[in-house]
C-alpha cells in the first residue's frame, strides 16, 4: 500500500498554536498517542509509554533548537556547550520520530486506518 500524506488525512492544524500542540496533532490523528492507542500491541502499557515519549522527543528537539543551539535562527556566534554526543542524541531522536510517523502512514494495519 502506498504511503498517505498528512493532507489526505484531513488533519486540521492551527498554524498559530504553540509547538507542543502542533507536534501532538499528528500522533493523535494517527492513533499513536497513548490516550487513543487501540487494544492490541499499540495499546499495551509498554508501547503507550514509548508513544508518550515520542511526543516528548519531538518537542525536546524543537526546544533545543529554539534555545539557541541550532543554526536556524542566525546567531551571531556559533553555539557552544553541546558536544558530539548531544548532536547524535538529537539527530537519532529526530530520526526515530520521523521514522515512526512515516512507517505508520505507510502501514496498512496501522491503528489510524481502522478508525
VOKEDREN-475335 format. One record per residue: y, z, x of N, C-alpha, C in turn. Coordinates in pm, 1 decimal. Atoms other than C-alpha are relative to their C-alpha. Layout:
<rs>
+----------+----------+----------+----------+----------+----------+----------+----------+----------+
:       nY :       nZ :       nX :      caY :      caZ :      caX :       cY :       cZ :       cX :
+----------+----------+----------+----------+----------+----------+----------+----------+----------+
:        Y :        Z :        X :        Y :        Z :        X :        Y :        Z :        X :
...
+----------+----------+----------+----------+----------+----------+----------+----------+----------+
</rs>
This chain:
<rs>
+----------+----------+----------+----------+----------+----------+----------+----------+----------+
:       nY :       nZ :       nX :      caY :      caZ :      caX :       cY :       cZ :       cX :
+----------+----------+----------+----------+----------+----------+----------+----------+----------+
:   -116.9 :      0.0 :     84.3 :      0.0 :      0.0 :      0.0 :    123.4 :      0.0 :     89.0 :
:   -122.9 :      7.8 :    -77.2 :    349.2 :    -80.4 :    123.3 :     80.8 :    128.9 :    -10.5 :
:    -89.9 :   -115.8 :      3.0 :    598.0 :    187.4 :    211.9 :    106.7 :    -21.9 :   -106.7 :
:   -102.3 :      3.1 :    104.2 :    855.1 :    269.8 :    -54.6 :    130.0 :     48.8 :     60.7 :
:   -129.7 :    -46.1 :    -48.5 :   1223.4 :    300.0 :     19.4 :     51.4 :    111.3 :    -90.3 :
:    -55.3 :   -109.1 :     79.5 :   1419.9 :    600.9 :    -99.0 :     77.6 :    -54.2 :   -119.2 :
:    -71.8 :     60.9 :    111.1 :   1629.3 :    368.2 :   -315.2 :    -91.7 :    -28.2 :   -117.9 :
:     96.7 :     27.4 :    105.9 :   1316.7 :    279.4 :   -511.0 :    -43.3 :    127.4 :    -72.6 :
:     37.8 :   -126.6 :     62.6 :   1260.0 :    648.8 :   -586.9 :    106.5 :     48.6 :    -97.7 :
:   -110.8 :    -38.1 :     87.3 :   1589.9 :    665.8 :   -777.8 :     46.1 :    143.7 :     25.2 :
:    -47.1 :   -132.0 :    -36.7 :   1698.1 :    977.1 :   -590.0 :    151.9 :     -0.4 :     -5.6 :
:   -144.6 :    -12.1 :      5.7 :   2049.6 :   1079.2 :   -679.7 :     44.0 :    102.9 :    103.0 :
:    -46.5 :    -86.1 :   -107.2 :   2233.7 :   1227.2 :   -385.2 :    151.3 :     12.9 :     -9.0 :
:   -143.0 :    -25.2 :     -6.3 :   2575.1 :   1388.4 :   -385.7 :     40.7 :     -9.9 :    146.0 :
:    -34.6 :     24.3 :   -140.1 :   2718.1 :   1246.3 :    -63.8 :    101.0 :     99.8 :     54.4 :
:    -94.2 :   -102.8 :    -43.9 :   2972.7 :   1528.3 :    -52.1 :    -63.9 :    138.0 :      8.1 :
:     70.0 :   -128.6 :     -2.0 :   2710.3 :   1802.7 :    -69.1 :    -14.3 :     49.8 :    144.2 :
:     24.7 :    -58.6 :   -132.0 :   2650.0 :   2039.0 :    220.7 :   -131.1 :    -55.4 :     54.9 :
:    115.8 :     59.9 :    -65.0 :   2393.7 :   1918.1 :    470.8 :   -134.3 :     57.9 :    -45.2 :
:    130.3 :    -51.2 :     45.2 :   2112.9 :   2159.7 :    372.4 :    -39.2 :    -52.9 :   -138.4 :
:     30.3 :     53.3 :    133.6 :   2140.7 :   2036.3 :     12.5 :    -44.8 :   -145.6 :      9.2 :
:     39.5 :    139.3 :    -17.7 :   2120.0 :   1675.2 :    125.7 :   -140.3 :    -10.1 :     59.7 :
:    130.1 :      4.4 :    -66.0 :   1823.0 :   1743.2 :    350.1 :   -111.9 :     39.9 :    -95.9 :
:    105.5 :    -45.4 :     89.9 :   1630.4 :   1922.4 :     76.1 :    -25.5 :    -95.3 :   -116.1 :
:     16.7 :     94.9 :    109.9 :   1675.7 :   1635.1 :   -171.8 :   -126.0 :    -84.3 :     16.0 :
:    113.5 :     89.8 :    -23.2 :   1414.7 :   1409.6 :    -14.5 :   -133.9 :     72.4 :    -13.1 :
:    128.5 :    -68.9 :     18.0 :   1132.5 :   1665.7 :     20.0 :    -28.0 :     35.8 :   -145.7 :
:     21.4 :    -31.5 :    141.5 :   1185.2 :   1772.2 :   -341.8 :    -44.3 :   -123.1 :    -76.3 :
:     36.7 :    123.7 :     68.8 :   1167.6 :   1412.3 :   -461.3 :   -140.8 :    -44.5 :     35.7 :
:    133.7 :     40.0 :    -45.7 :    850.9 :   1356.7 :   -258.9 :   -105.6 :    108.0 :    -22.8 :
:     89.6 :   -113.7 :     26.3 :    695.1 :   1686.0 :   -374.4 :    -50.7 :     61.6 :    130.3 :
:     33.1 :    -59.9 :   -129.3 :    699.3 :   1812.2 :    -17.0 :     62.3 :    136.9 :     18.5 :
:    -56.0 :   -134.0 :    -13.7 :    892.9 :   2129.0 :    -82.3 :   -102.6 :    100.1 :    -51.4 :
:    100.6 :   -101.3 :     33.0 :    695.0 :   2448.7 :   -114.2 :     -3.1 :     32.0 :   -149.0 :
:     -6.2 :    -34.1 :    141.3 :    811.0 :   2502.4 :   -471.8 :    -65.1 :   -100.7 :    -93.1 :
:     56.5 :    100.2 :     89.8 :    677.3 :   2175.8 :   -610.9 :   -129.5 :    -61.4 :     51.2 :
:    125.9 :     53.1 :    -52.9 :    369.7 :   2114.6 :   -397.6 :   -111.1 :     22.7 :   -101.8 :
:    105.1 :    -11.0 :    100.7 :     76.9 :   2043.8 :   -631.5 :   -123.5 :     73.2 :     52.2 :
:    127.1 :    -60.0 :    -40.3 :   -266.5 :   2202.0 :   -628.6 :    -68.2 :    -92.0 :    100.4 :
:     69.6 :     77.4 :   -101.1 :   -493.3 :   2088.2 :   -351.1 :     55.2 :     32.8 :    137.1 :
:    -43.2 :    -28.7 :   -136.9 :   -420.0 :   2064.3 :     19.4 :    150.3 :     23.1 :     11.5 :
:   -145.1 :    -15.9 :    -10.7 :    -42.9 :   2023.5 :    -28.1 :     48.1 :    131.2 :    -59.8 :
:    -39.0 :   -123.9 :     64.0 :    -32.6 :   2337.3 :   -241.5 :    -58.8 :    124.2 :     64.1 :
:     58.2 :   -116.8 :    -66.2 :   -225.1 :   2560.3 :     -3.4 :    111.1 :     82.1 :     65.7 :
:   -100.4 :    -90.2 :    -56.9 :    -39.9 :   2860.3 :    134.0 :     43.2 :    -44.4 :    139.4 :
:    -31.0 :     41.2 :   -137.1 :    -60.8 :   2733.4 :    490.5 :     86.8 :   -125.4 :      1.8 :
:    -78.4 :    123.6 :      2.7 :     69.7 :   2385.8 :    408.8 :    139.1 :     26.9 :    -56.5 :
:   -131.3 :    -33.5 :     55.1 :    350.2 :   2533.4 :    196.4 :     89.9 :     63.0 :    106.6 :
:    -78.4 :    -59.9 :   -108.2 :    461.1 :   2738.8 :    497.9 :     52.1 :   -108.6 :     93.3 :
:    -39.9 :    108.8 :    -89.0 :    467.3 :   2426.5 :    711.8 :    106.6 :    -86.3 :    -66.6 :
:    -98.7 :     80.9 :     71.4 :    655.3 :   2230.1 :    444.7 :    135.4 :     69.8 :     -4.5 :
:   -126.1 :    -75.4 :     -1.6 :    916.2 :   2505.9 :    419.3 :     65.5 :     -7.5 :    136.9 :
:    -51.6 :      9.3 :   -136.3 :    951.3 :   2499.8 :    794.2 :     56.1 :   -136.3 :     33.4 :
:    -47.7 :    134.8 :    -31.2 :   1000.5 :   2124.0 :    796.8 :    144.8 :    -19.6 :    -43.1 :
:   -139.8 :      9.9 :     42.9 :   1324.6 :   2154.8 :    599.5 :     88.2 :     74.8 :     99.5 :
:    -76.1 :    -76.1 :    -99.7 :   1443.3 :   2420.5 :    844.2 :     14.9 :    -78.1 :    130.6 :
:     -6.4 :     83.2 :   -120.5 :   1363.5 :   2180.7 :   1129.6 :    114.6 :    -99.3 :    -12.4 :
:   -103.7 :    101.8 :     18.0 :   1586.2 :   1908.2 :    987.9 :    138.9 :     62.0 :     -0.8 :
:   -129.9 :    -67.9 :      4.3 :   1870.5 :   2149.7 :    916.5 :     37.1 :     48.6 :    140.5 :
:    -26.7 :    -49.6 :   -134.5 :   1838.7 :   2304.0 :   1263.7 :     42.9 :   -109.9 :     96.2 :
:    -37.7 :    112.5 :    -85.9 :   1856.1 :   1966.5 :   1438.5 :    144.2 :    -41.9 :    -29.4 :
:   -136.1 :     38.7 :     37.3 :   2170.1 :   1874.7 :   1244.1 :    101.3 :    105.6 :     44.2 :
:    -92.1 :   -106.1 :    -40.2 :   2330.0 :   2213.4 :   1311.4 :     22.0 :      0.4 :    150.7 :
:    -13.0 :      3.6 :   -146.2 :   2259.9 :   2187.2 :   1683.4 :     96.5 :   -110.5 :     41.2 :
:    -89.9 :    112.3 :    -28.8 :   2432.1 :   1850.0 :   1691.7 :    143.6 :     35.9 :    -37.7 :
:   -134.2 :    -32.7 :     47.8 :   2727.3 :   1978.7 :   1491.9 :     65.4 :    114.9 :     76.0 :
:    -55.8 :   -111.4 :    -78.2 :   2770.3 :   2283.4 :   1718.9 :     52.8 :    -47.1 :    134.7 :
:    -57.6 :     53.3 :   -122.6 :   2885.4 :   2053.2 :   1994.3 :    -99.0 :    -31.6 :    108.7 :
:     98.2 :     31.6 :   -102.2 :   2559.1 :   1996.3 :   2176.3 :    -44.3 :   -145.0 :     -5.5 :
:     33.4 :    141.3 :     10.3 :   2519.7 :   1639.2 :   2056.7 :    110.3 :    -85.1 :     57.5 :
:   -100.1 :     90.3 :    -56.5 :   2702.9 :   1336.9 :   2187.8 :     73.9 :    -77.7 :   -108.4 :
:    -54.5 :     79.9 :    107.3 :   2802.0 :   1205.7 :   1845.4 :    137.5 :     39.2 :    -48.3 :
:   -130.4 :    -42.6 :     49.3 :   3127.8 :   1392.8 :   1797.4 :    111.3 :    -19.2 :    102.7 :
:   -101.9 :     36.1 :    -95.7 :   3315.3 :   1263.1 :   2100.2 :     64.5 :    115.1 :     74.5 :
:    -54.3 :   -110.1 :    -79.6 :   3354.0 :   1580.1 :   2307.3 :     71.4 :    -53.7 :    123.9 :
:    -72.5 :     38.5 :   -121.1 :   3597.8 :   1560.8 :   2596.0 :    -85.2 :     20.4 :    124.5 :
:     88.1 :    -24.4 :   -114.1 :   3331.5 :   1701.9 :   2828.8 :   -144.3 :      6.1 :    -47.5 :
:    142.6 :     -3.6 :     31.6 :   2955.7 :   1692.4 :   2844.5 :    -40.7 :    140.8 :    -41.8 :
:     44.9 :   -133.1 :     41.1 :   2785.6 :   1978.7 :   2659.4 :    -82.1 :     65.9 :    110.6 :
:     77.9 :    -70.7 :   -101.2 :   2634.7 :   2247.5 :   2879.9 :    -73.3 :    116.0 :    -64.9 :
:     73.0 :   -116.4 :     47.7 :   2390.1 :   2531.2 :   2836.7 :   -139.8 :    -31.9 :    -49.1 :
:    132.7 :     37.6 :     46.1 :   2096.4 :   2342.3 :   2693.9 :    -72.3 :    -74.6 :    110.8 :
:     78.9 :     65.8 :   -102.9 :   1815.2 :   2223.9 :   2913.1 :    -93.3 :   -104.5 :    -57.0 :
:     96.2 :    101.8 :     38.8 :   1544.0 :   1965.0 :   2904.7 :    -93.7 :     53.2 :   -107.7 :
:     91.8 :    -55.7 :     99.9 :   1319.0 :   2199.3 :   2706.6 :     63.6 :      0.8 :   -138.6 :
:    -68.9 :      2.2 :    129.1 :   1582.3 :   2222.5 :   2432.1 :      4.5 :   -142.1 :    -55.6 :
:     -5.3 :    140.0 :     42.4 :   1618.8 :   1845.7 :   2422.7 :   -135.6 :    -45.3 :    -51.4 :
:    134.7 :     38.8 :     43.2 :   1242.1 :   1796.8 :   2399.6 :    -36.8 :     66.6 :   -132.9 :
:     27.7 :    -70.7 :    125.1 :   1212.1 :   2060.7 :   2127.9 :     70.6 :    -68.7 :   -116.3 :
:    -78.0 :     63.2 :    105.1 :   1487.7 :   1897.7 :   1924.8 :    -52.8 :   -139.4 :    -31.7 :
:     52.5 :    134.5 :     20.2 :   1354.4 :   1546.6 :   1974.7 :   -133.8 :      3.6 :    -72.5 :
:    132.1 :     -6.1 :     62.7 :    997.9 :   1638.7 :   1886.0 :      7.0 :     53.1 :   -143.1 :
:    -18.7 :    -50.4 :    135.8 :   1114.5 :   1834.2 :   1581.6 :     50.8 :   -110.3 :    -91.2 :
:    -53.9 :    110.7 :     79.6 :   1314.4 :   1535.8 :   1458.4 :   -105.6 :   -106.3 :    -25.5 :
:    108.1 :     97.6 :     16.8 :   1020.9 :   1301.9 :   1515.9 :   -101.1 :     49.6 :   -103.2 :
:     95.1 :    -56.4 :     96.2 :    788.4 :   1534.5 :   1323.8 :     53.6 :    -12.6 :   -142.6 :
:    -63.0 :      9.2 :    131.9 :   1032.9 :   1544.6 :   1028.4 :     -4.0 :   -145.0 :    -51.1 :
:     -5.2 :    140.5 :     41.0 :   1076.5 :   1166.9 :   1020.6 :   -139.2 :    -55.2 :    -29.3 :
:    136.5 :     46.3 :     24.1 :    704.9 :   1100.1 :   1050.5 :    -55.5 :     55.2 :   -130.3 :
:     45.8 :    -58.8 :    125.6 :    632.8 :   1339.9 :    763.5 :     55.4 :    -77.9 :   -118.9 :
:    -62.5 :     72.6 :    110.5 :    878.5 :   1160.5 :    535.1 :    -55.2 :   -141.3 :     -9.2 :
:     49.2 :    137.6 :      2.4 :    767.8 :    809.6 :    634.2 :   -148.4 :     -8.0 :    -36.4 :
:    142.4 :     -1.9 :     34.6 :    397.0 :    895.1 :    616.5 :    -19.6 :     29.6 :   -148.2 :
:     11.1 :    -34.3 :    141.4 :    447.4 :   1048.2 :    272.6 :     41.3 :   -117.2 :    -87.8 :
:    -43.3 :    116.6 :     77.4 :    635.1 :    743.3 :    147.0 :   -107.5 :   -108.1 :     -5.6 :
:     99.5 :    107.0 :     -4.5 :    353.0 :    512.7 :    254.4 :   -140.4 :     43.6 :    -41.8 :
:    132.4 :    -50.8 :     37.0 :     58.9 :    735.0 :    148.3 :    -27.1 :    -25.1 :   -148.1 :
:     29.5 :     28.4 :    141.3 :    -99.6 :    602.8 :   -172.2 :    -48.6 :    122.3 :    -77.8 :
:     46.7 :   -120.1 :     69.2 :   -234.9 :    951.0 :   -250.7 :     99.9 :    114.6 :      9.1 :
:   -101.0 :   -104.0 :    -15.5 :     87.5 :   1141.2 :   -179.7 :     35.8 :     60.9 :   -135.9 :
:    -28.7 :    -72.2 :    125.0 :    190.0 :   1402.3 :   -439.5 :    106.6 :    -64.8 :    -87.5 :
:   -108.6 :     57.6 :     79.6 :    507.3 :   1219.9 :   -546.7 :    -46.7 :   -117.5 :    -84.5 :
:     50.9 :    115.0 :     75.7 :    302.6 :    922.0 :   -667.3 :    -69.5 :     43.8 :   -129.2 :
:     71.6 :    -49.3 :    117.5 :    117.6 :   1139.3 :   -918.0 :     88.7 :     74.2 :    -96.3 :
:    -91.7 :    -76.8 :     84.2 :    427.2 :   1295.0 :  -1070.3 :     23.7 :    -71.0 :   -133.2 :
+----------+----------+----------+----------+----------+----------+----------+----------+----------+
</rs>
